[in-house]
Amino acid sequence: MVQILPEVSRTLNEYLLVPNLTTEDCVPDNVDLSAPIVRHPVGEISPLRIAVPLVSAIMMAVSSPRLAIALAQTGGLGFIHQNQDVAAQAKQVGAVKRHKAGFRHSDINIKPSATLGEVSRLLRAAERDIAVVTEDGTGTGRFVGLIATTDFHPQRHDLNGTVESRMRPAHQLVTAPTTISLSDANTMLWDHRLDLLPVVTAEGHLASIVLRRDYELHKQFRNESIDDDKRFRVGAGINTRDYRDRIPALVEAGADVLCIDSSDGYSVWQQRTLAYAAQELGGVVPVGAGNVVDGRAFRYLADAGAAFVKVGIGGGSICITRDQKGIGRGQASALIDVVAERDRYAQETGVYVPICCDGGLLADYHMAVALALGADFIMLGRYFARFDESPSNLVNLDGQMFKEYWGEGSQRARNVTRYDQAETELAFEEGVDGYVPYAGSLYPNIARTTAKLRATMVSCGATTLPAFHRDAVLVQVSQQSYQQNGAEVRLRTGERDSGR
């Protein structure tokens, strides 16, 4: 006989936090947002933690190497998507791992024989002001100079002229040897008033670059996600089909953590993938699993060895699994159920398996609600897709700027390994293809979001996420509360129409 759960499926939007006592020590500067990413014995520190509990969704439209680097700089973690061949994904993981904190692999490079028109287009497309000139146009070629937007003007100089004709040659520039420390490199940036310091080998090849912007970002965020060699940490998605080929390649490329990318993780296929990772590779890199919406599925994956478990089916802004298959659960209800099982599991086994909230987050305060309900960290797609650092195109629609955004279940993505419908094509879509409003760079947006989270936790009397989990008080929101909160107000915009 069919089982019907005695509850209403509730979303994060249906809860508000009730303030607790704010003490004199409970101020934003004292709030610690750090979170465990992988399982660990109760009472011990997770071997992999992040300073900001935000990770990027395993999506083509979201997780590029550029976004993963920026997110690691701000204390989060990016997951390179698996909807590409193994070699391409491993190359993207390697591109992130080549960056040491403060020392970047140069990704904007050009040959001296290229035209000024070509470098102008390169800088415009990359939204950068300066390019490194190497003999072969690669990030490890022989260093020959720099060219910036201040070195030429499209209306004054012939764009068919060569980069060599306007670049600043290497012998006129300040460079650093590969033995330099980051502290000394930063001193050189300021002493010589540089925006970019090339780090060059004894043979004259470019090794890396140091940017003034990265120094300022480090001072702002301070807790970058780095490994023991000070390389940026990065995650990667895998699937339950070609994992025997994909996992070893990603481990060799340097991935710090992997995650099985699936809309429904309660399956024997995920158990077998986790078993392979543990038995054949000795568990050298932790593997997360999901997605799930109840305690049964959580325990199944935890018993199978999942490093963390993702929660959420059908709640994503770009996901239509509920419409197409009638499968899913309100994100709040799913978290409440899974968190209760996680805590039981920890008490019974002595092992804490972190929970990742994936989906159902339409506003920044939903992140606070998800964390209050017990999520350890949050995976975001739409949020990151809006930024410069995401790989999708920036487009102008009726005078407003948008970024393209599509779901992994859409025909555009054609991610058959995630949805397990057929070998070569999707029989039906579980995601849509659209646009999200452009929001600029990741860096100020992350700063704004984390400031909101800290302020919320202060109002709730908590300075750590475990304390927030333990002490938060929530209340369900009535329809009247929605109406009161949504009352229209005319803003002082200087225009006749009312603000929204």
Salt bridges, closest charged atoms under 4 A:
GLU7 OE2 - ARG329 NH2 2.86
GLU14 OE1 - ARG10 NH1 2.88
ASP107 OD1 - ARG128 NH1 3.44
GLU135 OE2 - ARG142 NH2 2.81
ASP151 OD2 - ARG168 NE 3.29
ASP195 OD1 - ARG212 NE 3.40
ASP214 OD2 - ARG104 NE 2.62
GLU224 OE1 - HIS218 ND1 3.31
ASP227 OD2 - LYS97 NZ 2.86
ASP227 OD2 - ARG231 NE 2.96
ASP242 OD2 - ARG246 NH2 2.95
ASP256 OD2 - LYS97 NZ 2.93
ASP256 OD1 - ARG233 NH1 2.95
ASP261 OD1 - ARG418 NE 2.61
ASP294 OD2 - ARG296 NH2 2.73
ASP337 OD2 - ARG329 NH1 2.88
GLU341 OE2 - ARG299 NE 2.51
GLU341 OE1 - ARG344 NH2 2.66
ASP343 OD1 - ARG342 NE 3.08
GLU348 OE1 - ARG299 NH2 3.06
ASP358 OD2 - LYS310 NZ 3.09
ASP364 OD2 - LYS452 NZ 3.04
ASP376 OD2 - ARG342 NH1 2.97
GLU404 OE1 - ARG412 NH2 3.12
ASP420 OD1 - ARG241 NH2 2.68
GLU423 OE1 - ARG241 NH1 3.14
GLU430 OE2 - LYS325 NZ 3.82
ASP433 OD1 - ARG412 NH1 3.52
ASP471 OD2 - ARG470 NH2 2.89
